[in-house]
Amino acid sequence: MPILSEDFLLETPMLDFNHPQIQALIKQRKWRDLSPYDAIGASYTFVRDEIRFGYNADDRLPASRVLNDGYGQCNTKGTLLMALLRALGISTRLHGFTIDNELQRGAIPGYLFALAPKRIIHSWIEVYQGERWINLEGYILDNTYLKQVQNSFADQCQSFSGFAIATQCLAAPDIDWQGQDTYIQSDGIADDFGVYNQPDDFYTKHGSNLSGIKKLLFRYLLRHLINVNVKQIRAKGVSRKGRI
């Protein structure tokens, strides 16, 4: 078995896995009693379904803040999952991208969509298991939200883009941990920025999705409107008016 760099296990300002709230969660769930394979699955499923899909104030939030928020999107949920896995002694790294904003249509309501950047900073995490790196992206959407979208487009076992989804088969996307890659937005990839040992370095180089007045508007107003829309989809499904 190759010897991996200790970089893949480091605590960083974003991956603050020694934070009491993160350590308490791991202790409560008894994840340290599990095999590495099962610990990955338990942490992954927790982040996918118990940290609900939603938009945080910033992509660069530390993992403890994402856990405290109780919701997140690709970048912030990835930060939390990386921190949980590193706390369990499991090596992780980040793969950075941009995605086409069209896959966010529906999750972002139409009256706000024109404000969205054309390409959106995106990431997934890679976890080292079974002597190889495995791509994990299927944690972005909680199952309750995803099922509501699936119920509205029940026949879509074909290429589908919208509502924060970009997949070849909406009816059965590869989102469950089975020791293989998981994806839910990968069909929307635009730019590939490569692999980073630490998320802090990725965001230092590539920044966040918005800047200036748009960033402030997003943080204090727009994301809350988007989150209201996401909550309505989770609770009631996709209205006829909101369908693509």
SULRADA-V706652 format. One record per residue. N is the residue number from 1. RES is the residue in one small letter. D_FIRST is the distance of its C-alpha to the first C-alpha in Angstrom with 2 decimals. Layout:
n->N res->RES d_first->D_FIRST
n->N res->RES d_first->D_FIRST
This chain:
n->1 res->m d_first->0.00
n->2 res->p d_first->3.82
n->3 res->i d_first->6.55
n->4 res->l d_first->9.06
n->5 res->s d_first->12.73
n->6 res->e d_first->14.85
n->7 res->d d_first->17.21
n->8 res->f d_first->15.68
n->9 res->l d_first->16.86
n->10 res->l d_first->20.20
n->11 res->e d_first->23.56
n->12 res->t d_first->26.05
n->13 res->p d_first->29.72
n->14 res->m d_first->28.87
n->15 res->l d_first->25.87
n->16 res->d d_first->27.97
n->17 res->f d_first->26.03
n->18 res->n d_first->27.76
n->19 res->h d_first->31.03
n->20 res->p d_first->32.87
n->21 res->q d_first->33.28
n->22 res->i d_first->29.57
n->23 res->q d_first->28.82
n->24 res->a d_first->31.75
n->25 res->l d_first->30.53
n->26 res->i d_first->27.12
n->27 res->k d_first->28.98
n->28 res->q d_first->31.59
n->29 res->r d_first->29.23
n->30 res->k d_first->27.12
n->31 res->w d_first->23.89
n->32 res->r d_first->22.13
n->33 res->d d_first->22.91
n->34 res->l d_first->20.89
n->35 res->s d_first->17.40
n->36 res->p d_first->15.25
n->37 res->y d_first->16.21
n->38 res->d d_first->19.83
n->39 res->a d_first->19.94
n->40 res->i d_first->19.08
n->41 res->g d_first->21.80
n->42 res->a d_first->24.30
n->43 res->s d_first->23.99
n->44 res->y d_first->24.11
n->45 res->t d_first->27.16
n->46 res->f d_first->28.84
n->47 res->v d_first->28.64
n->48 res->r d_first->29.75
n->49 res->d d_first->32.70
n->50 res->e d_first->33.76
n->51 res->i d_first->33.56
n->52 res->r d_first->36.08
n->53 res->f d_first->36.28
n->54 res->g d_first->38.56
n->55 res->y d_first->39.02
n->56 res->n d_first->38.47
n->57 res->a d_first->40.40
n->58 res->d d_first->37.69
n->59 res->d d_first->34.20
n->60 res->r d_first->33.25
n->61 res->l d_first->33.90
n->62 res->p d_first->31.55
n->63 res->a d_first->29.67
n->64 res->s d_first->32.16
n->65 res->r d_first->35.04
n->66 res->v d_first->33.58
n->67 res->l d_first->33.17
n->68 res->n d_first->36.73
n->69 res->d d_first->38.06
n->70 res->g d_first->36.69
n->71 res->y d_first->36.34
n->72 res->g d_first->34.54
n->73 res->q d_first->33.60
n->74 res->c d_first->30.55
n->75 res->n d_first->29.99
n->76 res->t d_first->30.99
n->77 res->k d_first->29.34
n->78 res->g d_first->26.09
n->79 res->t d_first->26.54
n->80 res->l d_first->27.08
n->81 res->l d_first->24.09
n->82 res->m d_first->21.79
n->83 res->a d_first->23.46
n->84 res->l d_first->23.19
n->85 res->l d_first->19.47
n->86 res->r d_first->18.83
n->87 res->a d_first->21.25
n->88 res->l d_first->19.08
n->89 res->g d_first->15.98
n->90 res->i d_first->14.48
n->91 res->s d_first->13.63
n->92 res->t d_first->16.33
n->93 res->r d_first->18.16
n->94 res->l d_first->21.48
n->95 res->h d_first->22.70
n->96 res->g d_first->26.39
n->97 res->f d_first->29.19
n->98 res->t d_first->32.85
n->99 res->i d_first->34.39
n->100 res->d d_first->37.90
n->101 res->n d_first->40.21
n->102 res->e d_first->41.71
n->103 res->l d_first->39.02
n->104 res->q d_first->40.32
n->105 res->r d_first->43.84
n->106 res->g d_first->45.05
n->107 res->a d_first->42.83
n->108 res->i d_first->44.68
n->109 res->p d_first->48.33
n->110 res->g d_first->50.42
n->111 res->y d_first->52.68
n->112 res->l d_first->49.77
n->113 res->f d_first->47.74
n->114 res->a d_first->49.58
n->115 res->l d_first->48.22
n->116 res->a d_first->44.57
n->117 res->p d_first->42.88
n->118 res->k d_first->42.32
n->119 res->r d_first->38.60
n->120 res->i d_first->36.76
n->121 res->i d_first->33.67
n->122 res->h d_first->30.87
n->123 res->s d_first->27.20
n->124 res->w d_first->24.45
n->125 res->i d_first->21.18
n->126 res->e d_first->17.62
n->127 res->v d_first->15.24
n->128 res->y d_first->11.44
n->129 res->q d_first->10.96
n->130 res->g d_first->9.28
n->131 res->e d_first->6.53
n->132 res->r d_first->9.78
n->133 res->w d_first->12.81
n->134 res->i d_first->15.81
n->135 res->n d_first->19.35
n->136 res->l d_first->21.65
n->137 res->e d_first->25.35
n->138 res->g d_first->27.17
n->139 res->y d_first->27.86
n->140 res->i d_first->30.74
n->141 res->l d_first->33.60
n->142 res->d d_first->34.41
n->143 res->n d_first->35.28
n->144 res->t d_first->38.94
n->145 res->y d_first->39.45
n->146 res->l d_first->37.59
n->147 res->k d_first->39.60
n->148 res->q d_first->42.82
n->149 res->v d_first->42.03
n->150 res->q d_first->40.99
n->151 res->n d_first->44.27
n->152 res->s d_first->46.22
n->153 res->f d_first->44.68
n->154 res->a d_first->44.12
n->155 res->d d_first->44.21
n->156 res->q d_first->41.63
n->157 res->c d_first->38.89
n->158 res->q d_first->38.98
n->159 res->s d_first->38.13
n->160 res->f d_first->39.12
n->161 res->s d_first->39.30
n->162 res->g d_first->40.90
n->163 res->f d_first->40.81
n->164 res->a d_first->37.41
n->165 res->i d_first->35.95
n->166 res->a d_first->34.97
n->167 res->t d_first->33.59
n->168 res->q d_first->34.28
n->169 res->c d_first->35.36
n->170 res->l d_first->36.86
n->171 res->a d_first->37.50
n->172 res->a d_first->33.86
n->173 res->p d_first->31.41
n->174 res->d d_first->27.66
n->175 res->i d_first->27.56
n->176 res->d d_first->26.12
n->177 res->w d_first->22.58
n->178 res->q d_first->21.18
n->179 res->g d_first->17.54
n->180 res->q d_first->18.85
n->181 res->d d_first->20.51
n->182 res->t d_first->23.81
n->183 res->y d_first->26.77
n->184 res->i d_first->30.43
n->185 res->q d_first->31.56
n->186 res->s d_first->29.37
n->187 res->d d_first->32.32
n->188 res->g d_first->34.16
n->189 res->i d_first->31.85
n->190 res->a d_first->33.98
n->191 res->d d_first->32.06
n->192 res->d d_first->28.35
n->193 res->f d_first->27.64
n->194 res->g d_first->23.90
n->195 res->v d_first->21.06
n->196 res->y d_first->21.71
n->197 res->n d_first->19.56
n->198 res->q d_first->22.68
n->199 res->p d_first->25.50
n->200 res->d d_first->27.99
n->201 res->d d_first->27.36
n->202 res->f d_first->27.77
n->203 res->y d_first->31.08
n->204 res->t d_first->32.32
n->205 res->k d_first->32.03
n->206 res->h d_first->33.15
n->207 res->g d_first->35.33
n->208 res->s d_first->36.49
n->209 res->n d_first->38.41
n->210 res->l d_first->41.86
n->211 res->s d_first->43.79
n->212 res->g d_first->47.27
n->213 res->i d_first->49.74
n->214 res->k d_first->47.61
n->215 res->k d_first->44.81
n->216 res->l d_first->47.38
n->217 res->l d_first->48.96
n->218 res->f d_first->45.63
n->219 res->r d_first->44.71
n->220 res->y d_first->48.12
n->221 res->l d_first->49.53
n->222 res->l d_first->47.82
n->223 res->r d_first->44.58
n->224 res->h d_first->46.73
n->225 res->l d_first->48.68
n->226 res->i d_first->45.55
n->227 res->n d_first->44.22
n->228 res->v d_first->47.57
n->229 res->n d_first->47.16
n->230 res->v d_first->43.64
n->231 res->k d_first->45.00
n->232 res->q d_first->47.87
n->233 res->i d_first->45.59
n->234 res->r d_first->43.51
n->235 res->a d_first->46.73
n->236 res->k d_first->48.95
n->237 res->g d_first->46.99
n->238 res->v d_first->47.84
n->239 res->s d_first->51.56
n->240 res->r d_first->53.24
n->241 res->k d_first->54.04
n->242 res->g d_first->50.42
n->243 res->r d_first->49.12
n->244 res->i d_first->47.84
